[in-house]
């Protein structure tokens, strides 16, 4: 079936539709009330809750939309097309669980919340029918709209508090003329040209500008003006001229403004985040004090490389007005052989001196993982690309010293120390949360029995950790936020049968504990009391199953069994997976997830098959092991070995009928499905969603493959099931959004794969979903995909007796 069509019946003049819906019991779960989304105040004293909007109507996705420089623009509100928020905002006071409903119109969706540092006031970004508005409120429950503000969020956060925490800096849509009119005829042919260009990354090439009309639209919708707003008086002060601002942030002192301003001409080869830009420092009147960098359009970034010049320019939070940034020393090329890849730069006010080199890094600096302590120590993270290794350094940027704090294999879930916690300064900047000479860390706490989240203190000198909290093996609990002191924190707690709720946890006395267990007693008081919206799912059984691949690589899957399952009964079974790359077998075999998570089903999830009497193997390990430079040389044989081991284990356990096993996967998982159908007879049928089936269409790398098509032609062909479509002798359902913007999975890949299978005499069905991107969001689309999936596997797995011996019967 191609894209669903609408028409009119001549008999009764009623709309006809090819849209289908799954059974009522599935719809009941799909559209059950959602658990709230929560924004914690920085103090941990209050929570702001909204009910998320998950499934917009197809009409909303079908509304006018412009694809402009990597953004899908909703012209009606000058915002992101298809973005959803939350309804029914309310405040919960943690101390006594008092709930206060905020007085907003019921149809307005909250997009984001910006708290003041003291947690007493907040700014709301709110979706209206014709603009995105600014509302402000306090924990007393009062809330009001700031009139005359239409926010422009297309380039990032449009609202932030100034260091005084009394005023807001917003990006407002300026006074402007009418929307540019499209030309009646094209002004000329589309012309593309390359002149001796080197190999470069093309993965970011999505929703790009194509014509002069696109250029005009981009400039029209992306232009904003910087405005300082006084929420108490609604007074508004414009700073500088209108421009296409990619960002703006006041210094911690409030004296200077750091501005990222995009400049034309607009490129048709890269998205906006690689456009030419001026990075400037202004005074509070909008006058340019200094130009930090003038960066050209970054249209020749090497595959898996970075742009040259200053990147991640930011204020130091513990200094009045000092800038730090990172620059590549290897031309941005990860293959260049150099002693140092990056350097950290510093520039102090008045920004007239030459920038100072603070630190040279052997490997690529990861600015998004850097953090500052109160005394000016910078926690800096480097990543070694070849080994997939992470190094965490401590830099005394004032004293000029540096030392390695700890390092780890980034794929090692069991050894992952987690992520550092932060606290907010009175000026609104965030720094590392410390207790004396130790930093708080929180993490997933992966173990071979499943995740057990933790809260640690890691000593800055020795690196030794003290485990303050660790989730009980029979539940799934994790740290959310400290309250006003370090003895209390908000905890989210759930189990396989208990709905997630929030608790006020209090540390008690120290206790004796085994290695890795919590060293403090903990008491809990409930904050919320959410009800189970889908109690029928509590009858589903779940366990983590471990096993080995033929070559000894440890593997695992999450086994789900349907309500009413009788032990020892083989069932039609659905296997879901997503291949991942690893350097070694130890990390590849580590268990992920937890059997204690409270089950909720979202979107077109494969887990809905449980309500139709299927067993489901979820998060089935499909590791691809090897040298990161050459791992894809053995992609297909390793996939086959992974799948054989999973199927064998499920059959051995007596839960899977070997003649009735289907496989499903999305994106890279869709590629997996097609390859396994082409190269094995393990599965009776398959469902491949939004996949990529011919990697020669991505000639400069894909996933973790770092070689180009011209360096590894055989590899690109061997991993591409389109070249082996004549071997797909099992029925395959191919689903794709007809507006997929992911460069690696453009919709035509599914169309060509479908034609290759069908043309070779195979059984295939292609479903193209109107207006859908890489994932499926509209209510009609989600319901229809569930119906298609049920129909496909019911036909080829559930409702037939194959009469064909399985590979296990033939052994």
C-alpha positions, 0 to 999 in steps of 0.5 A: 500500500502506498500513501494513504488516500482520502476520497469521497464515496458516490453512494453516500458522499462520506469521506473514504479513508485508508487509515486503519486503527488497531483493536480497542484494547490497544487504543485504550492503552495508546491513548491512556492519560500520560504521566506528567512532565516535571521541571524542578526548581533549582532549589528543589523546593517546587515542581512544575508539572504539565500533561504532555501532548504526544500525538498531534493530529495529521491535520496539524502535521499537514499544515503549511511548513517550510524546510529552511536550513535544517529547521522545519518552520511552522509559519503560523507561530514562527516556531518549530513545525510539529513541536508539542508541549504540555497542558494543565500546568500546576505547581507542587510544593515539595515540603507539604505536597500542596498543589496549585493550578496555574491560571492559563487558558486550557488550550495553551501548551507550555513549551519550556520553563525558566526558573530564577536561581532562588526558585521563586519565579519562572518564565514560561514559553507558551504556544498560542494559535498565532505566536509563541508567547511569554508568561511569567509567574511565581510559586505563589501561583500567580501567572500572567502574559507579557503583552507585545512579545512574540518569541522566536525560538528557531535558533535555540532558547528564546528566554533567559534570566539576566544575572540580576534574576529580575529581568529577562533577555528574550529573542523577539520577532521584530516589526517586519513586512509581509512574508516573501512571495514565491516567484511565479516561475523559477528564476533559473535552474538549480545549479550545484558546483564543486571545485576541487573540494576535499572529502567532507561530512554530509550527514548534517545536510537535511532540510537545506535551503535550495532557492533564493526564495528559501533564502528570503524565507529563512531570513524572514523567519529567523530574524529576531531582536534582543529585548530586555524585559522587566516582568514586573512592569512589562517594560521592554528595551531593545538592544542592538539591531535586528539580525539572525541571532544564533545565541546571546548571553550576558556575562555573569557580571551583567556588564557584557553580552556575548552574541552569535550573529549569523551572516549571509550569503546563506549556504545551500550546502549546510544547515544553519549551525554551520553558517558563517557567523560573527561572535561578538561581545557587546556592552549593555547598550548593544555596542560592539566591544570586541569581535571574538571570531569571524567564522566562515561557512563550515561547508568542508568539515571532514567526516566525523570532524569539527569546524575550524576556528573558535567553537563553544565560546562561553562565559566562565560562570565564576568570573565576572566577564571571562571567555573560554572556547575551544579551537582545533589544532588538526584542521578539524580532521580526526585522521590528521596525525598531530600531537594535539587535537584541540586547545582551550583558549581564554580571553578576559575583559576588556577583550583587547589582548591576544587570547591566551592558550590555557591547555592543549589536549591530545584528543578532541575536547568535548565542551558539552561535558565540561564543568566548573567548580566554585574555586575556578577548577575546570573539569575538562573531558577529552575523547579518543576517537580510535579507542572510544575512550574518555579522559576527564581532566582537572584544570586550574585555569588560574594557576596553570596546572592540569592533571588527569582525574580519571578515564574510562571506556565510553562503552563500559556501562558497568564502570561508568561513573555517571555524570556530575551534579550542579548547583545554581549560583545567585547569578543563575550560572551553574557550577559543580555541586560539591561537598568539601573536596568531593563532587556529587555524581549520579548515574545509571549503575548498570550491572549484569542484573540490570540498572541500579542508579546511584548517587556518589561523592567522588574525591577531587584528589584521590578519585575515591568514591563514597556511595550515598545511595543505590537503588534497591534491586527490586525497584528502579529509583533515581536521584532527581534533585537536592532540596535546600540542603544536602540531607534531603533530595527528590527521588523518583521511584517505581517498580514493575507494578508500582507507578512512578512517583516522587518522594522526599528522601532523607539521609540517615545515619551511616550504615555498614555496606558491601562494596558498591552499596549505599553507606547511608540509611534512607527514609522516604515521604511521598510527594506525588500520588499518580495513579496507574493509567494502564493497569492491564499492562501489569499482567505482562511478565518481564525478565532479563535473559543472558546468553552467549554468542557462538564465539563466546561473546556475552549477550542479553535480551529483555523477555516480555511474556503476554498477560495470562502466559502459561509456562512452557507454551511456545508463542509467536515471537517478535524480536526487536533490536538495534545494532551497536558497535563495540571495541571489545566483547566485555562491553558488548555483552553488558546488560542495559535497562532494568526489569523493574521499570514500570511499563508504559507503551508509546507510539507504534511500539513493538511491545503492543504485540504483547496485547495480541498474545506474542512474546517479545524479545526487546533490547536484543543485543546485536553488537558489532565488535572490532577495530573501530576503523574496520568493524563493518567488514564483518557486519553481516556475519556478526548480525547473523551470529547475534540473531542465531544466539538470540533465537536459539536461547528463546527456543531453548527457554520454550517461549518461542515457537521456532516456526513463528518468529518475526523481526522488527527494527527502526532506522539502523534496525531496519537495515538489520531486519533487511540483512537478516531476511536476506542472509538467514532463514531464522525469521518467518517475516520481518518489519523494517521501518525508516531504514537505509538499505543502500549505503552507497547512497552515503558515500562518506560514512554511516553510523560508525563506519569512518571510511568512504565508499571509495576506500571500502567499496565491498563493505558498502555493498555487503552491508546493503540489502538492496544488493541482495534483495533477490535473497529476501524470501520471507515477507517484509513489511516496509514502513517509512515517513514520506518526509524523512529528513534524516540524510541516511534514511531518505524515503527513496531508500525504502521505495527502491528496496521495495521495488528490488524485493518485489521485482525479484519475486519476493513478498513485500508491502510498502507503507508511506506515511504522509507528512511523517519524518524519521519517527511517526507522530500523528495520531492517525499514523501511529494507529495505522502503523500498529494496525499494519504491524498486527496484520502483517505478523498475524498473517505470517506468524500467528494465524498460519501453520507453516508446515515448514521445519525450522532450522532446529528441527533439521539439526 
